[in-house]
Amino acid sequence: MNFPGGGAGGFPGAGGFPSVGGSPGSSATPPMPMPQGDTNVKMLQNLMESCYAKTVMSGAAGFALGGVFGMFMASMAYDTPYHSPQTGTPGQPAAIPGIKPPIDISTLPLRKQLAHGFKDMGARSWSTAKNFGQVGALFSGIECGIEGLRAKNDLANGVAAGCLTGGILARNGGPQAAAIGCAGFAAFSAAIDAWMRMPKDED
C-alpha cells in the first residue's frame, strides 16, 4: 500500500524513512556542527606542538633517560672513595688533620656497604639526569625557535641548534671550548637527523 508522495516502501523519504535534518523526500543533509570534544582536542594538539611544551617534554625525557643511564653506570663503577686504601698504610701519606681518611668499603658491614653504594648510585643518577635534562630542553627549545623563524623543517635546524647548544654548554671553558662544543654537537645532531630522515625500507 502506497501513501501520497511516498518513496520506496510507501514511506516519505529515501529508503522508506524521512531524511535526517531535511524535508521528507530530500537527500541533502546540512553540515554537522563540530562537537565540543573536537575543539578541545585541537586546542590540546596546538598546545603540545608549541615550543614551550616541546622544551618541557624533551627536558623531562632527557632527565628520565639520564637517571636510568646514570644508575646503570654507577652500578658498574668501582672507583668510589670507599675503595681507596686506608691512610697510614706503607707508601701512603699521613692523615691530614681535620680531614677524615678514606675508608676501604670492604671493611664495612654489609648494611653500610649497601647504604654507601645506594647513596653513590643516587648521587650519580641525579647528576646525570640533570645534565641530560638540560641538554634535551636546551636543544629542543633552540631547534623549535629556529624552525619557527625559518618556517622550514630541514637538516639545517638541527645543525644550528646543536652548534648553539654545544657552545652554550661549553661557554665556561672559554672560546676554544665553546667552538669545540659547537662543532661536536652540530656534527652529532647532523648525523642523528640525517639517519632519522633516511627513507625506511618497507617490506
Salt bridges, closest charged atoms under 4 A:
ASP79 OD1 - ARG124 NH2 3.33
ASP120 OD2 - ARG124 NE 2.89
ASP154 OD1 - ARG150 NH1 2.78
ASP193 OD1 - ARG197 NE 2.93
